[in-house]
Amino acid sequence: MSANSKEELNFKGRVVVITGAGGGLGRHYALDFAQRGAKVVVNDLGGTLGGAGHDNKAADLVVKEIKEKFGGEAVANYDAVGGEQTANIIDTAIKAFGKVDIIINNAGILRDTSFAKMDVKQFNAVVEVHLTGAYKLTKAAWPYMREQKFGRVINTASPAGLYGNFGQANYSAAKLGLVGFAETLAKEGFKYNINVNSIAPLARSRMTEDVLPPHILKELGPEKISPLVLYLSHESTKVTNSIFELAAGYYGQIRWERSSGQIFNPNEKYFTPEAILHKWKDVNSFDNKPFKPVEHPFQLTDYNDLIVKAKKLPIENPQGNVSIKSLKDKVVIITGAGGGLGRSHAIWFAKYGAKVVINDIRNANTVVDELNNKYGKGTAVPDSHNIINESQQIIDTALKAFGRVDVLCNNAGILRDKSFLKMTDQDWNDVLQVHLYATYSMCKSVWPVFLKQKSGYIINTTSTSGIYGNFGQANYAAAKAAILGFSKTLAIEGLKKGIRVNIIAPHAETAMTKTIFGDKELQNHFDAGFVSPLVVLLASEELHKLNKRTPINGMLYEVGGGWIGQTRWQRGPGFVSRLENITPEVIRDNWNEVVNFTKGKMIYPTSTQQSSMAILQAVQKAEMAKRSEDNGKSEGGSTDGTGASKKGSYHYNYKDCILYNIGVGATSKELKYVYENDPEFQVLPTFAVIPSMNTIQFLNMDDLVDDFNFAMLLHGEQYFKIYSEINRLPTSANLRTEAIPLQVQDKGGKAAIIVGGFKTYDADSGKLLMYNEGTFFIRGAHLPSGAKRIDNPRSNFATEKFSVPNNGALPDLDIEITTSEDLASIYRLSGDYNPLHIDPVVAKSVKFPKPILHGLCTMGITGKALYEKFGPFEELKVRFTNVVIPGDVLKIKAWKKDNGIVVFQTIDKNRNVVVLDNSAIRLKSSSRSKL
């Protein structure tokens, strides 16, 4: 079946198996597949979110719904995903429909708790359902898919897996493990037309409804996720080995980006932690270099090429001015240290004065003797405990011998490489036990020690197979990817406790890797010692003291052969649909936008919050643009002749004027503000800010600065000028506003300031009516690397400083105004849809006792008082210095100066704080004599 842009994607004759399909995302998938002709196996245990209990009802109800709504074919299955009976789910499909074409690995449970409180059962349960469950289900279906040369597999990852998330060490591990698993299956299944992809949705479900505020949950319906899943599952879709983030109508691909990094001559004497520290900025550089470009890879880098180039460099790598001294007498535990990388790490730590616990089930004493002979008696002690179930004894060995632990290097590992078709459950379990479960156990046992000390370093070992997947290593890739996700959560939880967690993906010749290295790699001899200097540096205080502004924490480094580079996530602008009903065809027809990495601004998320906020901002930006377009189209709004609204169009009439006036305190007794037939009917002059407020999105702040977060935006100052020749703004008009950035400044990498200029024209006459400048302070944002600071001229009045008299002069206006407790709910209808001003849950999430007034509303209340006292004004400038709670009493004071300047200040009397300061108006010339 082929599909062009006009054909509907149907699944007639296809058999789809969906786990966790009794509710949430799974139920939507089942209904949508069935509606398009698929035969569906609805699997659901019917348990609680924590995985307890069993109830057939959930799956049965979905099957019934499919049959009654669509006359479709569906059967229920109640087997637990991850349990011994997982393969029965596929048997159900074969018995009912004779084949299996599509698998949606969707089932999941949560056992959220901080790592300090997490026990092994909570860790194992989540990994068992999410990761091992997906393995068992896909393994059972794989022979059928290979034989029929068709298959589609979707693994459900999560932002928590990609970036880590507090309280979800188990979930993060399982979810990124699914990505590594999928990447490997994509490579093995490619020649059999089996496409395997991963999605990381942020969707409303049982898992999210208790942790996200209602206004966000409303946008996160599962119906916004299903269209991409169906598109990726269709036979006409050739996409494979890809990862997608999606939520609320946003769809975007995310991929790995590997830095150009830095090469060093790997000479043992001069390839040192100091040499790496000296070039640390280059290690983390994402600029192309002559020896290597920045890459967006699906496999490890060309180490054979890099080592040849590295060995041609001068033998003496520059060592810089900083010596690594902080490791003297520090205590380091290294697992798998009887040989290979672990032994090399131990030698390097001992060289820098550390005490070392050599853990290995064999050869530990040999390495201990080697270190003690070379660096002095008592340098090292042996330990032969099992890292999986005797981790506490390993920590006890260190405490007994040295009294403390400072560094943990989780290095031990095994391989059980086989094609996925031939892989056994034992192969899967053995690799996960030694790599993932042992890493969990070791970290869990050392964590209380580090918490008590308020310091500690963990270096965990992933692999390029885990990052990119690798043929014949489904088990290893899953385990190593899971370690990466696990480590990112530990890094988040440990940051404020003085614990640093980082991850390396080494390329070195060891007893384990020798079996998979090619002849060229064996000839180039990738010594383990080419990795260890980085490990020592990551555990040093010197590195972290020099990088306080941007902590080296939760970072991933690929290393080997004299090259070191950072690997991070990159996401393109993506595609946003604001359609009420998004279909797979919408995704298909906009696919180039979904996978776009060439146009627009790329982002590099490092946290779940950052990623989710960027998605929601993209959705909000699209929604604001849609509203602006709809406003321009409605009621005679300006268009470009094709029906499309011009950028920044805004139409208003008497209703909008009345609504605004009421929103800043006008009452039913003030007919000139609330009754359109009153001879003096008018809109207050501060309405001049509303057209610009509705076009702020056109500043594209997220393009101007990195790490833009709408939740971190503070409106610092506002200025406007009215150009109307009469004393009042018109009470209806078609307007067009042009938004341009006037200034963009970086405040030491901790914040950015953006000043936007907004020119508002009468769209019919082209006449300039008003001009606004808004100053916005964005915490945590900064100028992009290499970007030039924008510094355009501003209005003199906007930048002038206005101070209230401190000489005891009596004010010309001294008035108190009690704000209505309902004012925020009214003012927002003039275009302020920020939930902070209406939603108690959102307000509490940012430490406010209740929703607050928009600063522009406070400005409007003050402006009304000034207008009624002094008459029309043509310019106004305010600085927002604190918030106002609806219902509070505002005290407004104003002093008339020369040249028609009136300086004023507004105070929240209930809390005794200044809320508007450095503020003034300039009266129109006809009003300057009025008092």
Summary of the structure (lengths in Angstrom):
residues: 931
radius of gyration: 31.6
end to end distance: 80.3
largest distance: 100.8
contacts: 3441
relative contact order: 0.07
helix: 39%
strand: 21%
